Amino acid sequence: MEYNETSTELCLEVANETALQVSVVAVNCAGRSEPAIANISMAGCGPPSPPVNGSVGEWTSSRVGAQVTYSCDTHLVLVGETVATCSLPSLTWLPSGDDVLCLQPSGSAPTTSVPLP
């Protein structure tokens, strides 16, 4: 039995949610062409994580290059970048929600309530 292994990486850029159709034909060791099965998935970042005490604005895509907006709960101030982008090579939202802070404005009293005795 003869075994030859060849690996070819194909990078396709698809913009604007364009449908992707790919035909693959493999040639076996005897020189005959055979249909090959190709599993194709579009790389993406998955759902973005919100900052603590904040949220992620509406997002419709997690593909590379997609963007989301971070915001904070009422009466808190966002410290850091407000926009995150799905980025390569890590396929993560940068900056991540963990890199953004939602803090009390300076000079304001904390909003936690303390029960009276």
C-alpha positions in Angstrom: 0.0 0.0 0.0 1.3 3.4 -1.0 0.5 6.5 1.1 1.2 10.0 0.1 0.1 12.9 2.3 -0.1 16.5 0.9 -1.5 19.4 2.9 -2.5 22.6 1.2 -3.9 25.6 3.0 -6.3 27.8 1.1 -7.2 31.2 2.5 -10.3 32.8 1.1 -11.4 36.2 2.0 -15.2 36.7 2.0 -16.7 40.1 2.5 -20.2 41.4 3.3 -21.6 38.0 4.3 -21.1 36.7 0.7 -22.0 33.0 0.3 -19.0 30.8 -0.2 -19.1 27.8 -2.6 -16.1 25.6 -3.1 -15.6 22.5 -5.2 -12.8 20.1 -4.3 -11.4 17.2 -6.4 -8.6 15.0 -5.2 -6.4 12.8 -7.4 -5.6 9.4 -5.9 -2.3 7.6 -6.3 -3.5 5.8 -9.5 -4.1 9.2 -11.1 -7.9 9.0 -11.0 -9.8 12.0 -9.8 -12.2 11.5 -6.9 -14.6 13.8 -5.1 -13.2 15.0 -1.8 -15.2 16.0 1.2 -14.4 19.5 2.4 -15.6 20.9 5.7 -15.5 24.7 5.5 -16.3 27.0 8.3 -15.9 30.7 8.5 -13.5 31.7 11.3 -15.0 34.0 14.0 -14.6 35.2 17.5 -17.8 33.9 19.1 -19.9 36.0 21.3 -18.1 39.0 22.8 -17.9 39.3 26.6 -19.2 42.4 28.3 -17.2 44.4 30.8 -18.2 44.0 34.5 -21.1 46.2 35.2 -21.6 46.8 31.5 -22.9 45.4 28.2 -22.1 44.8 24.6 -24.1 46.6 22.0 -26.0 44.8 19.3 -23.8 42.6 17.2 -24.7 40.7 14.0 -21.4 39.0 13.1 -18.4 37.5 14.9 -16.3 37.3 11.8 -12.8 38.7 11.6 -13.1 42.5 11.3 -16.5 42.7 12.9 -16.9 45.4 15.6 -19.0 45.8 18.7 -19.4 48.6 21.2 -19.1 48.4 24.9 -21.1 50.5 27.3 -21.6 50.7 31.1 -24.6 50.4 33.4 -26.3 53.7 34.3 -24.2 56.2 36.4 -20.9 54.4 35.6 -18.1 55.7 33.4 -16.4 53.5 30.8 -12.6 53.6 31.1 -10.8 52.1 28.0 -11.7 51.5 24.4 -15.5 51.6 23.6 -15.1 49.6 20.3 -13.7 46.1 20.1 -12.8 44.3 16.8 -12.7 40.5 16.1 -9.0 40.1 15.5 -6.5 37.6 14.0 -4.6 35.4 14.8 -6.1 34.8 18.2 -9.8 35.1 17.0 -10.7 37.2 20.0 -12.4 40.5 20.6 -9.7 43.2 21.1 -9.8 44.9 23.5 -11.8 42.2 25.4 -14.5 43.1 27.9 -12.0 42.3 30.6 -9.8 45.1 29.4 -12.6 47.7 29.8 -13.6 49.1 33.2 -17.0 50.6 34.3 -16.2 52.8 37.3 -17.9 55.4 39.5 -17.3 58.9 38.2 -14.7 60.7 40.3 -16.1 62.7 43.1 -19.3 60.7 43.3 -20.5 58.6 46.2 -20.7 54.9 45.8 -24.2 53.6 44.8 -24.3 50.7 47.3 -27.0 51.1 49.9 -26.5 50.4 53.5 -29.5 49.4 55.7 -30.3 51.8 58.5 -30.2 50.4 62.1 
